């Protein structure tokens, strides 16, 4: 299968996420491997919307440690402690976190100095356990809003329904 990633940057975000959800479902049809899902979702999001960094941090030690998973972009931080930085905060609080200006976020971890804003979405498995976080960074301030929150939260629902955990 030789899939191509469509550039969706010209579409309104709501329409872009709807298209991406369809692509994720089509590409991952019949797949139940969460790592394959993370790799595919990272590639589709990164290629279609041109973010600076798009990827997953997996729960390595529940309640304590996140470790880098499949991603697209420059090198990421290899490990993040629950409660530290944007990803650690989202993990500890089990909620989506949007940061308009990472320089204003207390304890922000600068994995790439070009990052200016960020959204982090928790990923849950079928039993409701936190298995990962979807982290998306932008070079622009205030790059993420409610359309991104709802679009990304819908996209990671794949892990609750399709992925074997």
N, C-alpha and C positions, 0 to 999 in steps of 0.2 A: 504494500500500500504506500503510495507516494503522495502523502498529504501536503498541501501548502497552507501557510497561515495567511489569512486575509488581513490586510491593513484596515482596521476599523476606526482609526483616529478621526476620520471625517464625520463619523456618525455621532448623534447625541449618545451620551453614555448609556442611557436606558436601552436604546436600540442595540448598541454594541454588546452589552451584556446579554441581551436576549439571543443575539447571534452566537456569542461565545458559548452560552449554555447548550444551544443546539449542537455546536461543534463538539463540545466535551462529550455530550451524550452519544453522538455518532461515532467518534473516535474510540471511546472507551466501552462501546457496546460489547457485552460479553466478558469484559475484564473485571476481575474482582481483587486485583492487587493494589493496595493503597500507595505503594511506592510508584508504580506505573501511573496511577492517577495523579500523584503529586508532580511527577515529571511532565506529564502531558498538559496538565492545567498550567504549570509554570510556563511552558513553551508557548502555549496558545495565548495566554494573557500578555506575556512579554512581547511576543511578536505582533500581536494585533493592536495593542494599545501603546507600545513604545515606552514602557516604564523604565526607570533607571535600574531597578532590581526587583525581581519577582521570584518568590520562592517560599519554601516551607522550612520551619523549624519543627522537628519531631520531638515528642516527649521522650527523653532518654531515661530519666528517673522521675516518676510521677511526683508532682508537687515540689520538685527540686531543680531539675535540669532539662534544658532544651538543647538539642544538637542539630546542626545544619542538615537539611535534607535536600532533595532535588531543587535546583534553582537555576535562574538565568540572570546574567549580569556579572559584575565584578565579584571578587572574593567577598564572602560574607563572614561574619563572626562564626567561629566554629562551635562555641558553646555560650549559652546565656542562662543565667540563674533565674528561676521564677522570682518575680517581684522586681527585677532589675531591667531598666530600659523600657521601651515601648512593648517589645515582645514579651518580656518577663511580666510586665504589668497585665497585659491581655491574658496571659496564661494564668496568673494568680487570681485574676478577677473573672475569668471565663467569659469575657465580653469583648466585642469589637472596640478597638481604640483608634480614633482618627486624630492625628496631630498635624495642625496646619503649619507649624514652624518647629522643627525638631530642636532648634537651639533654645527654645523656650520650655522644653519638656525636661523636668528635673530628672537627672540621672540618665539622660539619653546616651545610648552607646553608639558611637560613630564608627560603623563598619566601613562606610564610604563617605568621605568628607563632602562629596557632591550632593548627598541626600539633603533635601530641604523640608520635605513633608512625607508623611507615612500613614498607611492604614494597616492594621493587623487584625485578622479575623480568626477566631478560634475554630478548630476543626474537631468535630466529635464523631465517634463511631456509633454503631447501631445501639450500643448499650448506654450511650450518653457520656462515655468517657472521653476526656480530652486526649487526642492522639497527636495533634500538631497545631501549628499556627500558620496561616497564610500571611506572609509579610510582603507588602508592595511599597516601594520607595519611589519618589519623584524628585527630579532636580528643581521643580517649581514649588514655590510656597503655596499652601492651601490648594493642593491639586486634587484632594479627595473630598467628597461630600456624601449626601444621603443616597444618591444613585449608585455610588461605588459601594457603600455599605450594603445596600439591599442586593445589588448585583453579585457581589462577592460572597455574601452570606448564602444566597441561593446556589451559587456554583459549588460551594464546599458541602452542600447537602448530599452530593454524590457519595461522600464517604459514609453517610448514615444509611444509604440505601443500597449501593452497589458494591462497595468494598467489603471484602471478607476481613474480619478483624479478629 
